[in-house]
């Protein structure tokens, strides 16, 4: 059947061996299980305790929950009974239909299911009250361990449960996913594609059915055939429409899973059908081709059996594809990646990811509406090399995901409004500045900025080099993000520009030096009392320029420093546009570039966090400290590098590391001692 994916050939060991252990003990599932078996106890998970903190963070339970193990609910519990199927997913009192729709889709791909729900566990021999599940998070598989205590009321499961009350794999899977996200309450409300990606490591693609391409049926058929997970939903115009029932039995604002697609002979013609499932396990479509509709009378028993047609009120139903497009508004497809499953290459999506952050004051520039800061957003290189067969353009898909926002719900974090733009890359290999975006339009961009976990779109552009710029809609909003593309992303950070040669000063500076240093002939840190310079700045200057190691500046050292100070002062005034004595942290990248430092996003973010104030401003003292430390780091790098000037790395053995740390600590101690600090 084209709508049901089966992994060909013999199955490998169902338990993935490369998933990262996440339990606080540092022990694997098997180690924890064996420990419990040896002690004769049932596992109790300290990371996700059986109390209200694991249930809700903003409200109290309306009914008295009792945490019970499956063996306390039924006499003979089963982990999986007769195979894990979509009928095992029935929604409880939690508003997580989006998750349940994804689980129902997951059951259609046996290999994907075996990855998420390892088959090495049961209530039989070796049972110790411990289970584990695996989820894809930010480019790696995580192994999530839980105990099997579940919230109940009157001996019935409150949340997700199977139609057969003695089967518990789906309820335990929901608990593991709740643990991954911090609580059960964190699962309220969401998009089906979120869980689909967490189950497969796949790449999301969203279609508006009213604007779908002409070959939309073929797209869905191929997606289901290759094991992709597919969900659908009906939009709501306001909160009052949420979960409102239409005259045709469909629920608005509700997540459904697409479980099949096929054609049937009907009155001498091929009729395109699609099968959809409501995770409630009831409430179905009542139009043409519904369970008990008259159309099925024209279909023979063999054909009905092939399509698994039944008249049960189980939440699953067939409908004509044209009706599907008319009544549903959105379809989400999660295409599997090579990292998720090992399958035939024709069914794989090669994906490269880039992880980054929007940090207030340095890389949180907002969308193009905010030109003054937009250019400070992370800029990711995107290379399109191969044209589509018989075409002049390259087809590619870009996805942008904001990380961990669901987990941060308990701390008041909401989904940010995110999107991205794609620009043609100029020949220069450097961070594009404000003027570039002032005079150049984007070549492509996300259809919208929206407050979902992920925004993804498919594009066609000529081969070439492009720059992908992910951003929040408003500037100054902080979050971690991840981008993924079907086309390999050659991420390159600009190479640092070497600093210019230091110039000698004329003799007239001796008078200035003598005035500061006095008869001793040396300038100590306590003598540097320039206006608005802190004592720590003076100490840092001494540390940078003191080549003799005596904690003072001699005349030659002072001359070099004075030249730098003049340049840095002029540069600061250039970026202090309002003459307030401060500069914006968003201008720091350009200012540092003018001094010879081209920094990557991560280092720039750390510098802004260290030196900018709450208003994202830097005083001259902050700016000077930053430059002095960068100069010092650059000198250390040059001194330790044994390669040519273009080498990007230094190679140190353990003795060199110890020596470097010792020199740095000794220098700091000497400065502190001369200042009178212990």
N, C-alpha and C positions, 0 to 999 in steps of 0.2 A: 504494500500500500504506500503510495507516495507521501502520505501525511504522517507516517510513523517511521522514525529513524531507528535502525538497528545496527549496532556495531558489528561489522563482518569479522569472521574468523574467531579463533579462540581468545577468550578474555585473559588479560594479564592479571597479576596480583591486584586485587581491588583496592588495596590500601596504598595511597601515594606515600612515597618515602622522602619527598623533598619539602614537605610542608613544615613551616616554622612552628616550633613549640611556643605556645603563648601562656601556659599556666605559670602562675607566680612562683611555684616551687622549682621551676626549671626542668621538671620531669615530664616525660612523654606519657601519652595515654596508657601504653602498655606497662610502663614502669609504675604508674599510679595504680593501675588495676592489679598488678601482681602484688604490690605492697598491701593492698586491701585484702586480697585473697589470703595472703600469708598471715595477716593479723586476724582474719575472720570477721572483718567489719565491712559495712557498706560506706562507700565514698560520700563525703560531704564537702562540697566545693566552697572554700572560703572566699574565692574570687567573685562568686555570684550566690550569696547566701539565700536561704529560703525564708526571706522576710519581705517586708513592704518596700525596702530600698531597691529591691530587684524588680518590683512591680511598677511603682509609680514614683515620680519625683515632684509632681505639682498638685497632687490630689490624694485623698484617702480612699481606700476601697469602699464601695457602697454596700458591699456584702462581706460577711466574714469568710475570708479565704482560709482554706486548710491545705497545707502542702502535704501531698501524699505520693508515695512511690507507686508505680503501676501494680505491683503485687498487693498493695493495700486497697486498690480500686477494684480489680477483678481477680478471679482465682488463678487463671493461667494466662498471664500477659504474653504477648508476642511482639517482637520488634517489628518485623515485616511479616504479614500474613498473606500468602498467595501472591507475592510480588507487590512492589510499590507502584501503585497506579494513581491516576488523577482522582479517582473516587475516594481515595484515602484523605482528601483534603476538604474539610468542612469548617467554615468560619465560626468562631466563637464570639465572645463579647468584645473583642479588640478590633479596632478599625484598621486592620492590616490586610484588606482584600488584595492590595497590590502585591504583597508578599505571597499570599496564597495562590494568586494567579500565576506567579513565577514558578512556584513549586509544582503546580499542575503541569506547566509546560516542561519543567525539568524531567518529569516522569516519562516523557516521550523519548528521551535520549538516554538509553540504558548506561552508556559509558559515562556521560556527564553526571548522571545520578549516582553512579558508583563512586565517583570522585568526591562528591559532596557528602554522601551518606555511605561511609565505608562499611563493607559487609562483614567485618571481623568482630561483630558485637551482637549480643543477643541476651535473652533472659535465661539461657540454658547453662550448661557447665561453664564455670569461670565467671559467672555473673557477680559483680561487686558493686552494683548501683552506680556505675560510671559508664558514660557514653561519650563519643566524640564525633565532630562534624568538621568539614573543611570548607573554607571560603576564600575567595580571591580578593585580596585587598591591596591596592596600590602596587601592583606588579609582583606580588608573591602570594603563595598559598599559606594560609594560617590554619593550624590545627586547634580547634576550640573544644576544650574538655568541659563537660558538665556532669553534675549528678542527676539522678532521674526523679527528684522530687518536683512535682508539678502542682500548680495552684488548682484547687478543686472547690466545689460547693455542692454539698449533699452527694458526695462520691461521684460527681461528674466533672469532667474537665471544663474549665471556664473558657479557655481560649481554643486554639486550633485543635481539632480532633479528627479521628478517622470515622467513617460511617460504621465500621465495625469497632465497637468500644473496647475490644481486647487488643487492638493494634495501636502502637505508640510511636512509630518512627517519625510521623509528621509532627506530633506534639513536641517531641524532643528536639527535632530540627528547629522548630520555632523558638524554643527556649535557648538553644545555642546561638541563634541569630539575635535574639534579644540581648544575650550576654555580650556579643560582639559590639552591639550598639549601646550598651549601658543599662538598658532596662526594657521591660515590655512596653511601657508607655512611649518610649522612643520610636516604636514601630507604628505609631498612629499616623496615618496619612503618608502617602508617598507615591512614587511612580514605579510601575512594574519593572521597568528597565533597570532600576537600581538593583533589585535582587537578582535579576537575570545576569547582570554583569558580575555580581558577587558570587554567583553559582558557577560561572564559566570562565571568567576573565575575558569575556567577549567584548566586541565593539558595538555600540548602540547606533541605531539608525531609526529615525522617526518619520512617518509619512502622515500627512493630512489626507484623509481618504477623498475629500472633495477635490483635491488638487493632485492626486496621485497620477503617475504616468500611465499611458495606455496599456502597458504590459504589467500592470500591478498584480494581476492574477498570477502571471508567470514568476514574478519576483517572490511572491509568497510561497508558491509551489516549490521553487528552488530552495528558499530559505528553510522550509520544513524538511525538505528532502536531505539537506546537508546537516540537519540536527540543530539548526538555529532555534532559539526560543522566541515565541511571538505572542504579544499581548495586544489588547485593544480596549478602547474606552469611548464614552460619550461625554462631550464637554458640558459644563454647566455655565450659565450666565451669571449666577449669583449663588450665595450660600444656601438660600432657600431651596434651590434645585438639587442640592447634593442628596444622592440616593433617592431621588424622586422616580417613581415608576411611570414609564410611558404607556400609552394604550396598547402597545405591542409587547408588553411584558419585559422591556429592557430597563435597566437602572442607570440613571444619569450619574456621572461622577464616580462610577464604579469600575473597578478593574476586572476585565475578563481575560481569559487565555484562549488563544487560537490553537486548537488541538488537531485539526485536520483540514485538508482541502482535496477535492476530487471532482470528477465529472460523472454524470449519470445520464443514461438515455431516457429522455422524457418526450413522449409523443413525436418520435422520429427525429428529435434534435438533441444535441449535447447540452446539458444544463450544468453550468458551473456552480458548485456548492462549496460552502465553507462551514467547518464545525467549530463551535465556540462553547466555552464552559464558564458558568457563573460559580465562583468559589463558595458561594453560600450553600451549594449542593441542592438548590431548588430555585424557583422563580426563573422561568424560561421564556424565550421568544415564542409568540403565539401566532405569527404570521405564516406566510407560505413556507413549506418544507419544515415546519415545526413538528414535534414528535407525533402528533395525532392529526396532522393536516391531510387533506384529501389527495395531495400530490403523490404521497407514498403508495396509494392504491394502484398507480400506474407503473410502479417499480416492482419487479419480480422478487420473490423471496431470496434467491441467491444474491442478487445485487444488494438487497437490504442487509443481508448477512455480511457481505464484503465491506459495506460501509458501517458496520456495527450499529445499525439503526435500532433503537429501542424506544418504547413509549413510556419510559420511567421518568418520574419527576426527580432527576438526579442533578439538575443544573446544566446538563450538556444538551446541545441541540444543533441541528443543521439549519442553514438558511441559504437562500439564493445569494450568490456573490453580489449581484446588483443591489439587493436589499441591504446587504452588509455595508456596502459603500454609502448607501443612502442614510442608514440609521446610525452607524458608528462614525466618529469624527477623527480618531487618531489610532494609528497602528505603530507599535514599537517592536523592532526586530533586534535581537541580540545575536550578532554573527560570531561564531566561535573562532578563536585564534589558535595559532600553532602552540602557544604556551598552555592553553587550556586543555586540549585533547590531542592525542597522537592519532591522526586520521589521514586519509588520502589527501595529497597535496591540493587536488582540485577543490577540496572543501575547506581549505584553510585561508585565513586572513593574516597576512604578515603585518604585525603592528609594532611600532617603535614608540616608546613613551618617554616623556620628559616631566620631571617633577620639579616644582618651584613654589614660590610663595609671593603673595602680595603683602608687603610690609609698609605700614603707614610711615610716610616720610621719605621713602626711598624707591619702592617699586609698586606702590598702590596708586597708580596714576589715573584710574577711571577710564571711561570710554573716550572716543574721539571728540565728543562734545567739550571735553576739558583739555584743550590744546596745550595749555601751559604745563600739564603734568602727564598727558597721555604717553608721551615719548619715553617716560621713565619706566613704563611697564616692562616686564621681561620680554625679550625679543628672541624668538626661536627660529633657527634656520631650517628651511624646508626645501628640499631638492626634488624636483619632478624631472625624471629622466626618460621614461618610456611612454611613447604615445599609445593610445588605445589602438587596437587592431583596425586598420583602415581609416583612422581618424587623425586629426592634427593636434588634438588636445589629450591631456592625461586626466583620467578620472581618479579621484582620491576622496577619502573621507577623513574629516577631522573631528575629534571629540575633545571637549574640555570638561573636566570634572572638578568640583570643589570637594576637598577631602574632610572627612570626619565631622561634618556639620550635624548629622543625626546624633552622634555620640555627644556632641557639645550642647544638645538641646537643654539638658538639665542645668546648664550654666547660662541660659538665656540666649544662646546663639540660634539664629535662624538661617535658612538658606539665603545666600546673597544672590543678587541679580547679576548674572554673568553672561559673557559672550566673547567673541573674538573677531579680529580682522586680519586679512592677508594682504601683504603689499609686495610689489615687485622689488627684489633686492638690487640696490645699486652695485656697481663694481667694487666700491670700497667695502672692505671687510671690517666694519666697526659698528658700534651701537648707534642707531639712527637718532639724530637730534630733532629738536622741535621744528626747525625750518623744513626738514624733509617732509614732515606730515602737514605742514602748512601748505605745501605746493604740490603734493602728490596724493592722489585718491587711492583707495584700496581696490585691489583686483577682485576680492571676494570677502564675504563676511558671514557670520552666523545670521540666520533669518531674523532672529530676535534676541534681545537680552531678556532673560527670564530667570526666576528664582527657583530653578530646579537643580538637582545635584549635578546634572550633566546637560550640556548643549552639544549636539552633533549635527553635521550636515555633510552632504555629498556635493563635490564641486568638479568642474572641468576647467582646466587652465592649460595654456601652452607650456611645453617643457621649459624649464629654467629654474632660477634660484629665487626663492620667495622668503619673506619674513612673516612668521605667525606671531600675532600679538594678542595674548589672552588678557582679559581685564574684567574687573567689576564695572557695573554701570557708573556708580558714584566713586569718586576718588577717596583715598584715605581709609578704605575698608580692607581689613586684614583677613587672610585665609591662606591655607595651603591648597595647591591645585595640582592637577595632573593632566597632561595633554597626550592624546594618542592619534596616530595616523596610519593609514594603510601604506603610505609611501614612507620609506625610511627617512627619518629626520637626522641629518648630519649636524649635530649640535656642536657648535664651535664657539668658544669664548675668545674674544679678541686677545692677541698677544700684547703684553705690556710694552709700551714704548720706552726705550731706554732714556734715562734722564740725561740732560745735556751736560757738557763738560763744565766743571766748576772754574770760575774765572778769578784771577788775583785782583785785589783791590789796590787802589792808588794809596800813596803814603798819607794823604789827608785824613784817612780813617784812624791813623795812629793817635791823633789828638782826641778823637771821640773815644777811642779805646782807653787812653790814659785817664780821661775824665771819669769813665765808669770804673776802671780798675784801680785807680790811685797808684801810689808808689810801689805797691806789691808787684805790679806788672801782670797781674792775672785777674780775670773776672770770675768771681764765685757766684753760685746760684743766688745767694741772698742779695747780691748787688743788682740783679736784674729785677727792677721794680717799675717796668714800663706800665703805663696806664692800662688797666683792664687785663693785665696778665697775672695769672695766679702763680703761686709758688710752685705748684706741680708742673706748670708750663716751663718755668725756669729750670727746674730739675731735669725735665725731658730734653730741653735744649742742650744743657751741659752733657747729658748722657749721649746725645747724638753727636756733638761736635768734639767732645773730649777724646782725642786720639791717644793721648799720653796716659790716660787712666788715673789722673790725679784729682779728678773732680773739679777742675777749673779749666777755663779757656785761655790759651795763650793767644798772642796777637794774630798769628797766621790762622788759627782756628776761628777767631772772632771775625776776621775779614770774610772768610767763606760764609759764615753764618749771616753776617750783615747783608750780604748780597741776596741770600735766600729770603731773608726777612723782608727786604724791600719788594721783591717779586711777589711774595705771598700776600703782603699788605695791599699792594696794588690790585692783585687778583681778587682779594676779598671785597675791596671797595667796588670793583666792577660788578660783582654779584649782589652787593648790598644796594639794590635798586632804589629802595625808599629811604636810604641813609639813616636807618634805624639802629645801625650797629650790629645787625644780624643778617644772616642769609638763609634762604629756604633750603631745607635738606634735599628737596627735589633738584636743586641746582648743583648739588655736591658732585655728582658724576662728572658734569662738564667742567667744574672747577678743578677737580683732581686730574682730569684728562689734560688740562692746560699745564699742569705741573709735571706731566710725564707718566701719570698712573692711569691705566685703563683697567678698571676693576670689573670682575664678574658680579652678577646679581647677588649671590650669596654673601660675598665679602662686603659689598656695599650695604646690604641690609644690616649686617652686624655693626658696621661703622655708624650707621644712623642710629641704631638702638643704643650705642655707647655714647654718642656725642650730641645728638639732637635733644632739645627739650620737649615738653609736652605740646608746645605749639609748633613743633617740627622746624624750629629755628636753631641756628648755630651762631654763637658769638665768635668774635675773632679768636678768643682764647681757645674755644672748642676746635675751631678750624686749624689753629696752629698746632695744638696737641695731636690732632689727627695726622697732619702732614709730617710732623716730627717722627711719629711712630711708624708711618709708612716708609719714610726715608731710612729709618733704622732697620726695619725689616728687610728692605731692599739691599742694604749694605751687607747684612748678615747672609742673605741669599747669595750675593755675588762672592762673598768671601768663602762660602762653603761649597760653591759649585765648582766641580772639577771638569765640567764639560765646556763646550763652546758657548758663546754668548746667547745663542738661540735656544739652548736647552731649557726645557720647561720644568725640569725636576732637579732636585738635589738628592744625592745619594749619601746617606750617613750610616756608619756602623754604630753600634751601641756606645762605644767610647766617645765618638764624636758628638752623639746626642747628649751624653752626660757632660762633656766639656762645654757644649753650647749652653746648656741649662746652668752650669756652674758659673760661667762668665756672666750670664744675664742676672743671676741672683746676686753675685758678688758686686756687680755694678750698682744694683738697686740698694744693696746693704750699705755700700760706701756712701752713696748719696744720702741715705737716711741717717747714717751715723754722723755725717758732717752737719746735718741739720739738727741733730740732737735727739732724733727718734731712736728708740731701742732697737 
